[in-house]
Amino acid sequence: MLYVGIDVHWDRTTVVILDENGKKFKVFTVRGGWRLVAAELRKLRKKFVVCYEASTGYGVLYDMLIMLAERVVVAHPGRLRMIYRSKRKSDRVDAGKLAKLLYMDCVPQVHVPSADVRSWRSLINHRSRMVDERARAKCQVRALLRGLEIRGPRSLWSRAGREWLESLEFDSELDALRRDELVLRIAHHDRMIRRVTKALDKIAKNNAGVALLMTIPGVGARTAESVMAWIDTIKRFSSVREVAAYFGIVTSVDSSADRTRYGHITRQGPSVVRKYLVEAAWQGIRRSPTIGSYYARIARNDKDRKKVALVATAHYLVRVMAAMLRTGEVWRQEAA
């Protein structure tokens, strides 16, 4: 059995191969795309396992190598640095580290979802970015009106509000040009968001996990689909607390001897899921006595603890979602 460590780059990839005794068997560099790397590994006469670090496009490379290798291990970049620190750094050194860790079976792995799930995640991120871009354009419109001391209707983005905005006359042609460009940009984002939302709704409609999570008060399709897309399969988590840690919604801990300090949340994992979870927590507080009472217990009627209580409620929702996915049970209000 050969142990292959790969330091992956877009146009140049370094490969270090160890034999069954952990000694260097072969070292080479491939200049070009990842298909050339797969072609070189195909020439190996012995069975081999492969390890490389997760980065952009790691799923495509995984699909290529899984057809050739006995096993493909994708290393977690953050945990890898904690295990193997060194002042010497080069492509060959990094590939050698991966090969050695693979030989010792000490690689911190990441989960590699299927191609369909990876595309699902990318589309969710794409929609979130478009919504943020539209929000920035709307803020620029309000800033333009405020800077000119123009008071618009309260519902500026309703049909009547948009008609008022488009018919508004300015003293300066430059201000009118800026208004026209922002209005067109918002309308363009509206069309794109509707198209992407329609595609996401089609996926969510056929996903049993999304339907299950939407039984929680305040959890809509966008929150449920983002949680399901990144969880992929609940069986890969050993506990519900591990799911919360995966989404980076647990507090950081600095413990030494008899002193323990708790800091901000770790913010590891997908930020888009955390954003949707916080929004779902706000809705759940308003709609569910169970979620509302949990928030009130953490907030203690103290305005300085509102943010802490909101994040804690989002953490609570994640654990509830993970438990529901494990058991298949719908939300039960009386469980409070």
C-alpha positions, 0 to 999 in steps of 0.5 A: 500500500502506498500513501500519497500526500498532495499539496493542491494548487490550481496550476501546480500540484506537488505529490509525495508518495510513501511506501508501506514502511513510511519511507519516501517512494516518489516525489514529483510535481504536476504542472497543469490541471487536476486531471493531469494529477489523476493521470499520473496517479493512475500509473501507479502499479500498487494500491494507494490511499490519498490525502489532500487539504480541503480548499476551493473545488475539493469536491471535484478532485475527490470525485476524480481520485475516488475512482482510482484510490482505495481511500481518499481522505480530505484534511481539515485545514484548521485542525491540520495546522494545530497538529503539524506546525513547522517553520519550514513551509513549501509545497513539497514539505506540506505534501510530505506532512499529509503523507506522513499523517495519512501513514499514521492514520492521524488526519483530521478529516472533513465530510465530503458531500455528494455533488448534488449537495455541494451544488445545493450549498453553493446555490444557497450561498449564492442567494444569500449574497444576492439578498445582501447586495440588494439590501446594500442597494436599498440602503444607498437609495435611502441614503440618497433621499436622506442626503437630499432631505426628501421624505419618501413613503414609509413602505418604499419598496411596495409597488406604490413606493417604487412608482413614487421613487421612479417618478421622483424629480431631482434638481441634479441630473447626477442624482437622478442618474444615481437613482435610476441605476440603483432602481435598475439594480434592485429590480435586477436582483429581484428577478434573480432572487425569484429565479433562485428561490424557485429552484430552491423551493423545488429542492426543499419540496422533495426533501423530507428533512426540510419539511420536518424542520419547518414544523418548528415555529419560526423556521422557514424554508430558507433556514431548514434547507440551509441546515439540511444542506450542511448537515447532509446526514445526521448520522455523521455527528455523534451528538446534538452538541457536535452539530452546534459546534459544527455551525460555530454557534457554541462559545469559545472556552479558555480553561487552565487549571481552576480558571475557565473563561468563556468568550464569543461564539467560535463562528466556525462553519458556514456563516449563512446557516448562523444568519438564518438560525438567528433570524429563525430564533427571532421568529420563534420567540414571537410565535412559540411559548416554548422558544419564547420562555427559553429566551426570557430565561436567558435574557433575565429581563436585562437589555444587555443580555438580549444578544446573548439570549438570542444566540443561546436560543439559536443554539437551542434551535440547532440542538432541537433540529438535530434531535428531530432529525435523529428521531424523525419526530415533528415539533411538539409544543407540549414538550415545554 
